[in-house]
Amino acid sequence: MQVRDFMIRNVITAKHSTTIKELISILETNRIGGVPVVDDKGNLVGIVSDGDIVRYLSPHKEKLYLAYYVTYIEESQKIEDVLRERMNAPVEKIMVKKNIKTLAPEDDFESAIRLISKHHFKKIPVVNGAGRVVGIISRGDIIHNLSKSIYNEETVREQ
């Protein structure tokens, strides 16, 4: 079985200029935990997850800096201030841009399961030879296919 046989083809994406506020709406509306970030031609330029958003919007605690006999104290932030300050930032600011792991439509099921398990990913974009996002594979897709395989194997044994 190849990746193209079980990938999700209707991929929800974001642009690098999508704001954090818009991204939260996209994730919430579609009940998903992350999206590939694409350029105007649909080429993969990054990936962003709900975890990236949470880390970016997390207020920091009070910090103490000592430099050249001067002490600086940075006040702890309040969530309201962080949200006001950061919700209109572009996704480009928080997306992962380097070392993005991808699959190709012709990769096999074993490659997909190995990649997801090795890197502890929740989802992996499927990219064609031109670099365009054509699908996505999630851990749920892997589990669904494992379930189908087990069911099919049991059905064959029962016959």
URMOTA-V560422 format. One record per residue. N is the residue number from 0. RES is the residue in three letters. SS is DSSP state (helix for helix, strand for strand, loop for the rest). NEAR is the number of other C-alpha atoms within 8 Angstrom. D_FIRST is the distance of its C-alpha to the first C-alpha in whole Angstrom. Layout:
<<N/RES/SS/NEAR/D_FIRST> <N/RES/SS/NEAR/D_FIRST>>
This chain:
<<0/MET/loop/5/0> <1/GLN/strand/10/4> <2/VAL/helix/15/7> <3/ARG/helix/9/8> <4/ASP/helix/6/7> <5/PHE/loop/9/8> <6/MET/loop/11/11> <7/ILE/strand/8/15> <8/ARG/loop/7/16> <9/ASN/loop/5/20> <10/VAL/loop/9/20> <11/ILE/loop/6/24> <12/THR/strand/8/26> <13/ALA/strand/10/29> <14/LYS/strand/10/31> <15/HIS/loop/11/33> <16/SER/loop/7/36> <17/THR/loop/11/35> <18/THR/strand/11/38> <19/ILE/helix/13/37> <20/LYS/helix/8/38> <21/GLU/helix/8/36> <22/LEU/helix/11/33> <23/ILE/helix/8/34> <24/SER/helix/8/34> <25/ILE/helix/8/31> <26/LEU/helix/12/29> <27/GLU/helix/8/32> <28/THR/helix/6/31> <29/ASN/helix/6/27> <30/ARG/loop/6/27> <31/ILE/loop/7/25> <32/GLY/loop/7/26> <33/GLY/strand/9/25> <34/VAL/strand/11/24> <35/PRO/strand/14/24> <36/VAL/strand/14/27> <37/VAL/strand/15/27> <38/ASP/loop/10/30> <39/ASP/loop/6/31> <40/LYS/loop/6/29> <41/GLY/loop/8/26> <42/ASN/strand/11/25> <43/LEU/strand/13/24> <44/VAL/strand/10/28> <45/GLY/strand/12/27> <46/ILE/strand/13/26> <47/VAL/strand/14/28> <48/SER/strand/10/28> <49/ASP/helix/9/30> <50/GLY/helix/6/31> <51/ASP/helix/10/32> <52/ILE/helix/11/34> <53/VAL/helix/8/36> <54/ARG/helix/7/37> <55/TYR/helix/7/38> <56/LEU/helix/10/40> <57/SER/loop/8/41> <58/PRO/loop/9/45> <59/HIS/loop/6/47> <60/LYS/loop/7/50> <61/GLU/loop/9/53> <62/LYS/strand/8/53> <63/LEU/strand/8/56> <64/TYR/strand/8/56> <65/LEU/strand/8/59> <66/ALA/strand/7/59> <67/TYR/loop/4/63> <68/TYR/loop/5/65> <69/VAL/strand/6/64> <70/THR/strand/8/62> <71/TYR/strand/8/59> <72/ILE/strand/8/58> <73/GLU/strand/8/55> <74/GLU/loop/7/55> <75/SER/loop/9/52> <76/GLN/loop/10/50> <77/LYS/loop/7/50> <78/ILE/helix/9/47> <79/GLU/helix/6/49> <80/ASP/helix/8/50> <81/VAL/helix/12/46> <82/LEU/helix/9/45> <83/ARG/helix/7/48> <84/GLU/helix/7/47> <85/ARG/helix/9/43> <86/MET/loop/9/42> <87/ASN/loop/8/42> <88/ALA/loop/8/41> <89/PRO/strand/11/38> <90/VAL/helix/14/34> <91/GLU/helix/8/35> <92/LYS/helix/6/37> <93/ILE/loop/10/35> <94/MET/loop/12/31> <95/VAL/strand/8/29> <96/LYS/loop/8/30> <97/LYS/loop/5/29> <98/ASN/loop/4/26> <99/ILE/loop/8/23> <100/LYS/loop/6/20> <101/THR/strand/8/17> <102/LEU/strand/11/14> <103/ALA/loop/10/13> <104/PRO/loop/10/11> <105/GLU/loop/7/9> <106/ASP/loop/11/9> <107/ASP/strand/9/6> <108/PHE/helix/9/6> <109/GLU/helix/6/9> <110/SER/helix/8/11> <111/ALA/helix/13/11> <112/ILE/helix/9/12> <113/ARG/helix/8/14> <114/LEU/helix/9/16> <115/ILE/helix/13/16> <116/SER/helix/8/18> <117/LYS/helix/6/20> <118/HIS/helix/6/22> <119/HIS/loop/6/22> <120/PHE/loop/9/21> <121/LYS/loop/7/20> <122/LYS/strand/9/18> <123/ILE/strand/12/17> <124/PRO/strand/13/17> <125/VAL/strand/14/15> <126/VAL/strand/15/17> <127/ASN/loop/10/17> <128/GLY/loop/6/19> <129/ALA/loop/6/22> <130/GLY/loop/8/22> <131/ARG/strand/11/22> <132/VAL/strand/15/20> <133/VAL/strand/10/17> <134/GLY/strand/13/15> <135/ILE/strand/13/16> <136/ILE/strand/15/14> <137/SER/strand/9/16> <138/ARG/helix/10/16> <139/GLY/helix/6/16> <140/ASP/helix/10/13> <141/ILE/helix/11/12> <142/ILE/helix/8/14> <143/HIS/helix/8/13> <144/ASN/helix/9/10> <145/LEU/helix/8/12> <146/SER/helix/8/14> <147/LYS/helix/8/12> <148/SER/helix/8/11> <149/ILE/helix/8/14> <150/TYR/helix/8/16> <151/ASN/helix/8/14> <152/GLU/helix/8/15> <153/GLU/helix/8/18> <154/THR/helix/8/19> <155/VAL/helix/7/18> <156/ARG/helix/6/20> <157/GLU/helix/5/23> <158/GLN/loop/4/23>>
